[in-house]
Amino acid sequence: MLSVPITKHENFNNTNLIYDIALIRTPRVEYSELVKKVSLADRDNDYEGSWAINSKKNCWNFIKKPSDTNICVGPNIRHGDSGGPLVTRDDSKLVGLSSFIDSDLSGFTRVSAYLDWIRSHTGLE
């Protein structure tokens, strides 16, 4: 059985959905027409108002605890999609990782909020 190293955020707490991020180290990825490389989100862009992303106010009303660590979109994800990507349409930036769902909203962990943590565990720039 293949063992895949997983690094979970050390502050993850299932009740508040903050720090809902983990890294999986893969030995190799072969890119193809169906598997493409994406870049990490830009630190200074919250992507609010971008294609598919709702306002922060809508997101904060749902999670009841305002935080810049989440992004909300329409009801696009389903049970079992946890950890799936939210990628910008035009420039292939990874802006979110699916985290929670409600009948009206899908919540994602905001990747740009964790860039320092990602870089400290991966060395990516």
N, CA, C and O atoms as a GROMACS GRO file, in nm:
protein
  500
    1MET      N    1   0.084  -0.118   0.000
    1MET     CA    2   0.000   0.000   0.000
    1MET      C    3   0.088   0.124   0.000
    1MET      O    4   0.183   0.132   0.077
    2LEU      N    5   0.056   0.219  -0.085
    2LEU     CA    6   0.132   0.343  -0.098
    2LEU      C    7   0.096   0.439   0.014
    2LEU      O    8  -0.021   0.468   0.037
    3SER      N    9   0.197   0.489   0.083
    3SER     CA   10   0.176   0.586   0.190
    3SER      C   11   0.199   0.726   0.136
    3SER      O   12   0.306   0.755   0.082
    4VAL      N   13   0.100   0.813   0.150
    4VAL     CA   14   0.111   0.950   0.101
    4VAL      C   15   0.121   1.044   0.221
    4VAL      O   16   0.029   1.048   0.304
    5PRO      N   17   0.232   1.119   0.233
    5PRO     CA   18   0.246   1.212   0.345
    5PRO      C   19   0.144   1.325   0.338
    5PRO      O   20   0.131   1.392   0.235
    6ILE      N   21   0.072   1.346   0.446
    6ILE     CA   22  -0.028   1.452   0.456
    6ILE      C   23   0.010   1.542   0.573
    6ILE      O   24   0.040   1.494   0.682
    7THR      N   25   0.009   1.673   0.549
    7THR     CA   26   0.035   1.771   0.654
    7THR      C   27  -0.092   1.851   0.677
    7THR      O   28  -0.133   1.930   0.591
    8LYS      N   29  -0.156   1.831   0.792
    8LYS     CA   30  -0.275   1.907   0.828
    8LYS      C   31  -0.232   2.032   0.904
    8LYS      O   32  -0.131   2.032   0.974
    9HIS      N   33  -0.312   2.138   0.889
    9HIS     CA   34  -0.281   2.259   0.965
    9HIS      C   35  -0.294   2.227   1.114
    9HIS      O   36  -0.394   2.170   1.157
   10GLU      N   37  -0.195   2.265   1.190
   10GLU     CA   38  -0.189   2.231   1.332
   10GLU      C   39  -0.299   2.296   1.416
   10GLU      O   40  -0.326   2.251   1.527
   11ASN      N   41  -0.364   2.401   1.365
   11ASN     CA   42  -0.469   2.469   1.440
   11ASN      C   43  -0.610   2.434   1.392
   11ASN      O   44  -0.706   2.498   1.435
   12PHE      N   45  -0.623   2.336   1.307
   12PHE     CA   46  -0.755   2.301   1.254
   12PHE      C   47  -0.851   2.264   1.366
   12PHE      O   48  -0.817   2.190   1.458
   13ASN      N   49  -0.973   2.320   1.356
   13ASN     CA   50  -1.078   2.291   1.453
   13ASN      C   51  -1.206   2.274   1.373
   13ASN      O   52  -1.249   2.366   1.303
   14ASN      N   53  -1.268   2.159   1.382
   14ASN     CA   54  -1.385   2.125   1.303
   14ASN      C   55  -1.507   2.211   1.335
   14ASN      O   56  -1.600   2.217   1.255
   15THR      N   57  -1.509   2.278   1.450
   15THR     CA   58  -1.628   2.355   1.485
   15THR      C   59  -1.632   2.494   1.422
   15THR      O   60  -1.740   2.546   1.397
   16ASN      N   61  -1.516   2.555   1.394
   16ASN     CA   62  -1.518   2.690   1.338
   16ASN      C   63  -1.472   2.697   1.193
   16ASN      O   64  -1.480   2.803   1.131
   17LEU      N   65  -1.424   2.586   1.137
   17LEU     CA   66  -1.382   2.576   0.997
   17LEU      C   67  -1.271   2.673   0.958
   17LEU      O   68  -1.252   2.700   0.839
   18ILE      N   69  -1.199   2.724   1.055
   18ILE     CA   70  -1.080   2.803   1.026
   18ILE      C   71  -0.961   2.708   1.033
   18ILE      O   72  -0.960   2.614   1.111
   19TYR      N   73  -0.862   2.734   0.952
   19TYR     CA   74  -0.745   2.647   0.937
   19TYR      C   75  -0.784   2.513   0.873
   19TYR      O   76  -0.720   2.411   0.899
   20ASP      N   77  -0.887   2.513   0.789
   20ASP     CA   78  -0.932   2.392   0.722
   20ASP      C   79  -0.851   2.374   0.593
   20ASP      O   80  -0.901   2.395   0.483
   21ILE      N   81  -0.725   2.333   0.612
   21ILE     CA   82  -0.634   2.317   0.499
   21ILE      C   83  -0.532   2.209   0.532
   21ILE      O   84  -0.491   2.194   0.648
   22ALA      N   85  -0.493   2.136   0.431
   22ALA     CA   86  -0.390   2.032   0.446
   22ALA      C   87  -0.313   2.023   0.314
   22ALA      O   88  -0.360   2.068   0.210
   23LEU      N   89  -0.195   1.966   0.321
   23LEU     CA   90  -0.112   1.946   0.204
   23LEU      C   91  -0.088   1.797   0.184
   23LEU      O   92  -0.070   1.722   0.280
   24ILE      N   93  -0.087   1.754   0.060
   24ILE     CA   94  -0.056   1.615   0.026
   24ILE      C   95   0.066   1.617  -0.064
   24ILE      O   96   0.066   1.683  -0.168
   25ARG      N   97   0.170   1.546  -0.025
   25ARG     CA   98   0.292   1.539  -0.106
   25ARG      C   99   0.281   1.420  -0.201
   25ARG      O  100   0.267   1.305  -0.158
   26THR      N  101   0.287   1.449  -0.329
   26THR     CA  102   0.282   1.343  -0.430
   26THR      C  103   0.420   1.328  -0.492
   26THR      O  104   0.492   1.426  -0.508
   27PRO      N  105   0.458   1.205  -0.526
   27PRO     CA  106   0.591   1.184  -0.580
   27PRO      C  107   0.610   1.246  -0.718
   27PRO      O  108   0.719   1.293  -0.752
   28ARG      N  109   0.503   1.247  -0.798
   28ARG     CA  110   0.516   1.299  -0.934
   28ARG      C  111   0.376   1.320  -0.991
   28ARG      O  112   0.283   1.246  -0.961
   29VAL      N  113   0.363   1.422  -1.073
   29VAL     CA  114   0.237   1.447  -1.142
   29VAL      C  115   0.267   1.456  -1.291
   29VAL      O  116   0.357   1.529  -1.334
   30GLU      N  117   0.193   1.382  -1.368
   30GLU     CA  118   0.208   1.390  -1.514
   30GLU      C  119   0.097   1.479  -1.569
   30GLU      O  120  -0.021   1.447  -1.557
   31TYR      N  121   0.138   1.590  -1.630
   31TYR     CA  122   0.041   1.684  -1.686
   31TYR      C  123  -0.005   1.635  -1.822
   31TYR      O  124   0.069   1.571  -1.896
   32SER      N  125  -0.130   1.666  -1.852
   32SER     CA  126  -0.189   1.625  -1.979
   32SER      C  127  -0.297   1.725  -2.016
   32SER      O  128  -0.309   1.831  -1.954
   33GLU      N  129  -0.374   1.693  -2.116
   33GLU     CA  130  -0.486   1.778  -2.156
   33GLU      C  131  -0.588   1.790  -2.044
   33GLU      O  132  -0.655   1.893  -2.032
   34LEU      N  133  -0.601   1.685  -1.961
   34LEU     CA  134  -0.699   1.684  -1.852
   34LEU      C  135  -0.641   1.723  -1.716
   34LEU      O  136  -0.716   1.757  -1.625
   35VAL      N  137  -0.510   1.717  -1.701
   35VAL     CA  138  -0.443   1.750  -1.575
   35VAL      C  139  -0.348   1.866  -1.603
   35VAL      O  140  -0.246   1.850  -1.671
   36LYS      N  141  -0.382   1.982  -1.550
   36LYS     CA  142  -0.303   2.103  -1.578
   36LYS      C  143  -0.250   2.164  -1.449
   36LYS      O  144  -0.310   2.149  -1.342
   37LYS      N  145  -0.140   2.233  -1.460
   37LYS     CA  146  -0.078   2.301  -1.347
   37LYS      C  147  -0.155   2.430  -1.316
   37LYS      O  148  -0.198   2.500  -1.407
   38VAL      N  149  -0.170   2.461  -1.187
   38VAL     CA  150  -0.228   2.588  -1.145
   38VAL      C  151  -0.129   2.656  -1.050
   38VAL      O  152  -0.044   2.591  -0.989
   39SER      N  153  -0.141   2.787  -1.040
   39SER     CA  154  -0.058   2.865  -0.949
   39SER      C  155  -0.139   2.895  -0.823
   39SER      O  156  -0.262   2.889  -0.823
   40LEU      N  157  -0.067   2.929  -0.716
   40LEU     CA  158  -0.135   2.970  -0.593
   40LEU      C  159  -0.196   3.109  -0.612
   40LEU      O  160  -0.147   3.189  -0.692
   41ALA      N  161  -0.301   3.136  -0.539
   41ALA     CA  162  -0.369   3.266  -0.544
   41ALA      C  163  -0.274   3.379  -0.511
   41ALA      O  164  -0.174   3.360  -0.441
   42ASP      N  165  -0.306   3.496  -0.562
   42ASP     CA  166  -0.228   3.616  -0.529
   42ASP      C  167  -0.262   3.662  -0.389
   42ASP      O  168  -0.379   3.663  -0.350
   43ARG      N  169  -0.162   3.699  -0.314
   43ARG     CA  170  -0.180   3.742  -0.174
   43ARG      C  171  -0.272   3.863  -0.161
   43ARG      O  172  -0.353   3.869  -0.069
   44ASP      N  173  -0.260   3.957  -0.249
   44ASP     CA  174  -0.333   4.084  -0.236
   44ASP      C  175  -0.465   4.088  -0.313
   44ASP      O  176  -0.522   4.196  -0.330
   45ASN      N  177  -0.514   3.976  -0.359
   45ASN     CA  178  -0.639   3.973  -0.434
   45ASN      C  179  -0.738   3.884  -0.359
   45ASN      O  180  -0.712   3.766  -0.339
   46ASP      N  181  -0.851   3.942  -0.316
   46ASP     CA  182  -0.949   3.859  -0.243
   46ASP      C  183  -1.047   3.791  -0.339
   46ASP      O  184  -1.129   3.709  -0.297
   47TYR      N  185  -1.038   3.825  -0.468
   47TYR     CA  186  -1.120   3.763  -0.574
   47TYR      C  187  -1.269   3.784  -0.554
   47TYR      O  188  -1.350   3.721  -0.623
   48GLU      N  189  -1.307   3.872  -0.462
   48GLU     CA  190  -1.449   3.901  -0.443
   48GLU      C  191  -1.504   3.963  -0.571
   48GLU      O  192  -1.442   4.051  -0.630
   49GLY      N  193  -1.620   3.916  -0.613
   49GLY     CA  194  -1.682   3.965  -0.736
   49GLY      C  195  -1.633   3.895  -0.860
   49GLY      O  196  -1.684   3.920  -0.969
   50SER      N  197  -1.534   3.806  -0.846
   50SER     CA  198  -1.487   3.729  -0.960
   50SER      C  199  -1.593   3.628  -1.000
   50SER      O  200  -1.687   3.603  -0.924
   51TRP      N  201  -1.579   3.572  -1.116
   51TRP     CA  202  -1.672   3.473  -1.166
   51TRP      C  203  -1.694   3.366  -1.059
   51TRP      O  204  -1.599   3.301  -1.016
   52ALA      N  205  -1.817   3.347  -1.015
   52ALA     CA  206  -1.861   3.244  -0.920
   52ALA      C  207  -1.842   3.277  -0.773
   52ALA      O  208  -1.888   3.200  -0.688
   53ILE      N  209  -1.775   3.386  -0.738
   53ILE     CA  210  -1.747   3.413  -0.597
   53ILE      C  211  -1.845   3.518  -0.543
   53ILE      O  212  -1.857   3.626  -0.600
   54ASN      N  213  -1.914   3.486  -0.432
   54ASN     CA  214  -2.009   3.577  -0.369
   54ASN      C  215  -1.938   3.681  -0.285
   54ASN      O  216  -1.816   3.674  -0.265
   55SER      N  217  -2.013   3.776  -0.235
   55SER     CA  218  -1.955   3.880  -0.150
   55SER      C  219  -1.915   3.822  -0.014
   55SER      O  220  -1.967   3.720   0.029
   56LYS      N  221  -1.821   3.890   0.051
   56LYS     CA  222  -1.780   3.848   0.185
   56LYS      C  223  -1.898   3.853   0.281
   56LYS      O  224  -1.910   3.768   0.369
   57LYS      N  225  -1.984   3.954   0.264
   57LYS     CA  226  -2.099   3.968   0.354
   57LYS      C  227  -2.187   3.844   0.350
   57LYS      O  228  -2.228   3.795   0.455
   58ASN      N  229  -2.217   3.792   0.231
   58ASN     CA  230  -2.298   3.670   0.220
   58ASN      C  231  -2.231   3.553   0.290
   58ASN      O  232  -2.297   3.473   0.357
   59CYS      N  233  -2.102   3.542   0.274
   59CYS     CA  234  -2.027   3.433   0.335
   59CYS      C  235  -2.028   3.446   0.487
   59CYS      O  236  -2.054   3.349   0.558
   60TRP      N  237  -2.001   3.565   0.535
   60TRP     CA  238  -1.993   3.588   0.679
   60TRP      C  239  -2.128   3.569   0.746
   60TRP      O  240  -2.133   3.525   0.861
   61ASN      N  241  -2.237   3.602   0.678
   61ASN     CA  242  -2.370   3.578   0.734
   61ASN      C  243  -2.394   3.429   0.756
   61ASN      O  244  -2.461   3.390   0.851
   62PHE      N  245  -2.340   3.347   0.667
   62PHE     CA  246  -2.359   3.203   0.680
   62PHE      C  247  -2.275   3.145   0.794
   62PHE      O  248  -2.327   3.070   0.876
   63ILE      N  249  -2.148   3.179   0.798
   63ILE     CA  250  -2.060   3.114   0.896
   63ILE      C  251  -2.067   3.178   1.034
   63ILE      O  252  -2.010   3.125   1.130
   64LYS      N  253  -2.135   3.292   1.045
   64LYS     CA  254  -2.161   3.359   1.173
   64LYS      C  255  -2.036   3.410   1.244
   64LYS      O  256  -2.047   3.468   1.352
   65LYS      N  257  -1.920   3.391   1.187
   65LYS     CA  258  -1.798   3.443   1.248
   65LYS      C  259  -1.714   3.502   1.136
   65LYS      O  260  -1.643   3.428   1.067
   66PRO      N  261  -1.720   3.634   1.116
   66PRO     CA  262  -1.647   3.694   1.005
   66PRO      C  263  -1.500   3.654   1.002
   66PRO      O  264  -1.431   3.659   1.104
   67SER      N  265  -1.455   3.615   0.885
   67SER     CA  266  -1.318   3.572   0.869
   67SER      C  267  -1.275   3.590   0.724
   67SER      O  268  -1.351   3.559   0.633
   68ASP      N  269  -1.156   3.639   0.704
   68ASP     CA  270  -1.101   3.650   0.569
   68ASP      C  271  -1.037   3.519   0.525
   68ASP      O  272  -0.965   3.516   0.425
   69THR      N  273  -1.063   3.412   0.598
   69THR     CA  274  -1.005   3.284   0.560
   69THR      C  275  -1.102   3.198   0.481
   69THR      O  276  -1.072   3.082   0.451
   70ASN      N  277  -1.219   3.252   0.447
   70ASN     CA  278  -1.318   3.176   0.371
   70ASN      C  279  -1.363   3.253   0.247
   70ASN      O  280  -1.357   3.376   0.242
   71ILE      N  281  -1.407   3.179   0.147
   71ILE     CA  282  -1.469   3.230   0.026
   71ILE      C  283  -1.600   3.154   0.011
   71ILE      O  284  -1.603   3.033   0.032
   72CYS      N  285  -1.706   3.222  -0.027
   72CYS     CA  286  -1.833   3.154  -0.053
   72CYS      C  287  -1.873   3.172  -0.199
   72CYS      O  288  -1.851   3.278  -0.258
   73VAL      N  289  -1.930   3.068  -0.254
   73VAL     CA  290  -1.981   3.071  -0.392
   73VAL      C  291  -2.124   3.020  -0.389
   73VAL      O  292  -2.176   2.987  -0.282
   74GLY      N  293  -2.187   3.012  -0.503
   74GLY     CA  294  -2.322   2.955  -0.510
   74GLY      C  295  -2.320   2.810  -0.467
   74GLY      O  296  -2.214   2.757  -0.433
   75PRO      N  297  -2.434   2.745  -0.466
   75PRO     CA  298  -2.442   2.605  -0.419
   75PRO      C  299  -2.385   2.508  -0.522
   75PRO      O  300  -2.459   2.431  -0.584
   76ASN      N  301  -2.254   2.511  -0.540
   76ASN     CA  302  -2.190   2.434  -0.647
   76ASN      C  303  -2.126   2.303  -0.603
   76ASN      O  304  -2.111   2.213  -0.686
   77ILE      N  305  -2.088   2.289  -0.477
   77ILE     CA  306  -2.022   2.167  -0.435
   77ILE      C  307  -2.122   2.076  -0.365
   77ILE      O  308  -2.229   2.120  -0.323
   78ARG      N  309  -2.088   1.950  -0.354
   78ARG     CA  310  -2.175   1.850  -0.294
   78ARG      C  311  -2.099   1.776  -0.184
   78ARG      O  312  -1.977   1.788  -0.173
   79HIS      N  313  -2.172   1.700  -0.104
   79HIS     CA  314  -2.107   1.616  -0.003
   79HIS      C  315  -2.005   1.526  -0.072
   79HIS      O  316  -2.032   1.470  -0.178
   80GLY      N  317  -1.890   1.513  -0.013
   80GLY     CA  318  -1.784   1.432  -0.070
   80GLY      C  319  -1.684   1.510  -0.152
   80GLY      O  320  -1.582   1.456  -0.194
   81ASP      N  321  -1.711   1.640  -0.174
   81ASP     CA  322  -1.621   1.724  -0.254
   81ASP      C  323  -1.514   1.792  -0.169
   81ASP      O  324  -1.434   1.869  -0.223
   82SER      N  325  -1.510   1.767  -0.040
   82SER     CA  326  -1.416   1.837   0.049
   82SER      C  327  -1.274   1.831  -0.004
   82SER      O  328  -1.224   1.727  -0.045
   83GLY      N  329  -1.210   1.948  -0.001
   83GLY     CA  330  -1.072   1.959  -0.048
   83GLY      C  331  -1.059   1.988  -0.195
   83GLY      O  332  -0.949   2.013  -0.244
   84GLY      N  333  -1.170   1.985  -0.267
   84GLY     CA  334  -1.166   2.013  -0.411
   84GLY      C  335  -1.127   2.157  -0.439
   84GLY      O  336  -1.145   2.243  -0.352
   85PRO      N  337  -1.075   2.185  -0.558
   85PRO     CA  338  -1.023   2.318  -0.589
   85PRO      C  339  -1.127   2.416  -0.640
   85PRO      O  340  -1.225   2.378  -0.703
   86LEU      N  341  -1.104   2.544  -0.609
   86LEU     CA  342  -1.173   2.656  -0.672
   86LEU      C  343  -1.063   2.732  -0.746
   86LEU      O  344  -0.977   2.795  -0.684
   87VAL      N  345  -1.067   2.725  -0.878
   87VAL     CA  346  -0.961   2.781  -0.963
   87VAL      C  347  -1.020   2.893  -1.048
   87VAL      O  348  -1.130   2.880  -1.102
   88THR      N  349  -0.946   3.002  -1.061
   88THR     CA  350  -0.993   3.112  -1.145
   88THR      C  351  -1.003   3.065  -1.289
   88THR      O  352  -0.926   2.980  -1.334
   89ARG      N  353  -1.096   3.121  -1.357
   89ARG     CA  354  -1.126   3.078  -1.493
   89ARG      C  355  -1.023   3.126  -1.595
   89ARG      O  356  -0.988   3.052  -1.687
   90ASP      N  357  -0.975   3.249  -1.579
   90ASP     CA  358  -0.890   3.307  -1.682
   90ASP      C  359  -0.742   3.280  -1.666
   90ASP      O  360  -0.672   3.259  -1.766
   91ASP      N  361  -0.692   3.280  -1.542
   91ASP     CA  362  -0.546   3.268  -1.525
   91ASP      C  363  -0.503   3.150  -1.439
   91ASP      O  364  -0.388   3.145  -1.395
   92SER      N  365  -0.592   3.055  -1.414
   92SER     CA  366  -0.561   2.930  -1.342
   92SER      C  367  -0.489   2.952  -1.209
   92SER      O  368  -0.379   2.902  -1.188
   93LYS      N  369  -0.554   3.026  -1.120
   93LYS     CA  370  -0.502   3.045  -0.984
   93LYS      C  371  -0.588   2.965  -0.887
   93LYS      O  372  -0.711   2.970  -0.895
   94LEU      N  373  -0.525   2.892  -0.797
   94LEU     CA  374  -0.596   2.817  -0.694
   94LEU      C  375  -0.634   2.915  -0.583
   94LEU      O  376  -0.548   2.956  -0.505
   95VAL      N  377  -0.762   2.952  -0.576
   95VAL     CA  378  -0.806   3.050  -0.477
   95VAL      C  379  -0.878   2.988  -0.359
   95VAL      O  380  -0.888   3.051  -0.254
   96GLY      N  381  -0.928   2.865  -0.373
   96GLY     CA  382  -1.001   2.803  -0.264
   96GLY      C  383  -0.997   2.652  -0.265
   96GLY      O  384  -0.970   2.589  -0.367
   97LEU      N  385  -1.025   2.596  -0.145
   97LEU     CA  386  -1.036   2.451  -0.126
   97LEU      C  387  -1.171   2.426  -0.059
   97LEU      O  388  -1.199   2.483   0.046
   98SER      N  389  -1.254   2.339  -0.119
   98SER     CA  390  -1.390   2.323  -0.066
   98SER      C  391  -1.387   2.278   0.080
   98SER      O  392  -1.308   2.191   0.118
   99SER      N  393  -1.476   2.339   0.160
   99SER     CA  394  -1.473   2.320   0.304
   99SER      C  395  -1.610   2.284   0.362
   99SER      O  396  -1.620   2.189   0.439
  100PHE      N  397  -1.716   2.359   0.324
  100PHE     CA  398  -1.847   2.332   0.381
  100PHE      C  399  -1.956   2.365   0.280
  100PHE      O  400  -1.932   2.439   0.184
  101ILE      N  401  -2.075   2.310   0.303
  101ILE     CA  402  -2.187   2.338   0.214
  101ILE      C  403  -2.312   2.371   0.294
  101ILE      O  404  -2.328   2.330   0.409
  102ASP      N  405  -2.398   2.446   0.231
  102ASP     CA  406  -2.529   2.479   0.283
  102ASP      C  407  -2.620   2.478   0.161
  102ASP      O  408  -2.570   2.471   0.048
  103SER      N  409  -2.749   2.484   0.178
  103SER     CA  410  -2.838   2.480   0.064
  103SER      C  411  -2.818   2.598  -0.031
  103SER      O  412  -2.843   2.585  -0.151
  104ASP      N  413  -2.772   2.711   0.021
  104ASP     CA  414  -2.756   2.830  -0.062
  104ASP      C  415  -2.611   2.867  -0.093
  104ASP      O  416  -2.586   2.942  -0.187
  105LEU      N  417  -2.516   2.815  -0.017
  105LEU     CA  418  -2.376   2.852  -0.034
  105LEU      C  419  -2.284   2.732  -0.026
  105LEU      O  420  -2.313   2.633   0.041
  106SER      N  421  -2.173   2.743  -0.097
  106SER     CA  422  -2.062   2.649  -0.083
  106SER      C  423  -1.945   2.729  -0.028
  106SER      O  424  -1.912   2.835  -0.081
  107GLY      N  425  -1.882   2.678   0.077
  107GLY     CA  426  -1.773   2.751   0.140
  107GLY      C  427  -1.639   2.689   0.108
  107GLY      O  428  -1.623   2.567   0.106
  108PHE      N  429  -1.543   2.775   0.084
  108PHE     CA  430  -1.406   2.732   0.052
  108PHE      C  431  -1.308   2.798   0.147
  108PHE      O  432  -1.329   2.911   0.191
  109THR      N  433  -1.201   2.728   0.179
  109THR     CA  434  -1.089   2.786   0.251
  109THR      C  435  -1.016   2.878   0.154
  109THR      O  436  -0.983   2.836   0.043
  110ARG      N  437  -0.990   3.001   0.194
  110ARG     CA  438  -0.922   3.099   0.108
  110ARG      C  439  -0.772   3.068   0.108
  110ARG      O  440  -0.706   3.085   0.210
  111VAL      N  441  -0.719   3.024  -0.005
  111VAL     CA  442  -0.578   2.985  -0.016
  111VAL      C  443  -0.484   3.100   0.016
  111VAL      O  444  -0.382   3.079   0.082
  112SER      N  445  -0.516   3.222  -0.028
  112SER     CA  446  -0.425   3.334  -0.004
  112SER      C  447  -0.406   3.365   0.144
  112SER      O  448  -0.306   3.425   0.182
  113ALA      N  449  -0.500   3.324   0.228
  113ALA     CA  450  -0.487   3.344   0.373
  113ALA      C  451  -0.383   3.252   0.435
  113ALA      O  452  -0.339   3.273   0.548
  114TYR      N  453  -0.342   3.150   0.361
  114TYR     CA  454  -0.250   3.049   0.414
  114TYR      C  455  -0.121   3.039   0.333
  114TYR      O  456  -0.049   2.939   0.344
  115LEU      N  457  -0.090   3.139   0.254
  115LEU     CA  458   0.030   3.132   0.170
  115LEU      C  459   0.157   3.113   0.252
  115LEU      O  460   0.243   3.033   0.214
  116ASP      N  461   0.171   3.184   0.363
  116ASP     CA  462   0.291   3.168   0.447
  116ASP      C  463   0.300   3.026   0.501
  116ASP      O  464   0.408   2.966   0.501
  117TRP      N  465   0.188   2.971   0.546
  117TRP     CA  466   0.186   2.834   0.598
  117TRP      C  467   0.221   2.734   0.488
  117TRP      O  468   0.301   2.643   0.509
  118ILE      N  469   0.163   2.752   0.370
  118ILE     CA  470   0.193   2.662   0.256
  118ILE      C  471   0.341   2.667   0.223
  118ILE      O  472   0.405   2.564   0.206
  119ARG      N  473   0.394   2.788   0.214
  119ARG     CA  474   0.536   2.803   0.178
  119ARG      C  475   0.629   2.747   0.286
  119ARG      O  476   0.734   2.692   0.254
  120SER      N  477   0.591   2.761   0.412
  120SER     CA  478   0.677   2.708   0.519
  120SER      C  479   0.682   2.556   0.520
  120SER      O  480   0.777   2.497   0.570
  121HIS      N  481   0.580   2.492   0.464
  121HIS     CA  482   0.577   2.346   0.461
  121HIS      C  483   0.616   2.286   0.326
  121HIS      O  484   0.636   2.165   0.315
  122THR      N  485   0.627   2.370   0.223
  122THR     CA  486   0.658   2.317   0.090
  122THR      C  487   0.782   2.379   0.027
  122THR      O  488   0.847   2.316  -0.057
  123GLY      N  489   0.815   2.501   0.066
  123GLY     CA  490   0.924   2.571   0.001
  123GLY      C  491   0.881   2.638  -0.129
  123GLY      O  492   0.965   2.698  -0.197
  124LEU      N  493   0.753   2.630  -0.165
  124LEU     CA  494   0.706   2.694  -0.288
  124LEU      C  495   0.713   2.845  -0.274
  124LEU      O  496   0.692   2.899  -0.166
  125GLU      N  497   0.742   2.911  -0.380
  125GLU     CA  498   0.745   3.059  -0.382
  125GLU      C  499   0.631   3.112  -0.463
  125GLU      O  500   0.616   3.233  -0.477
   0.00000   0.00000   0.00000
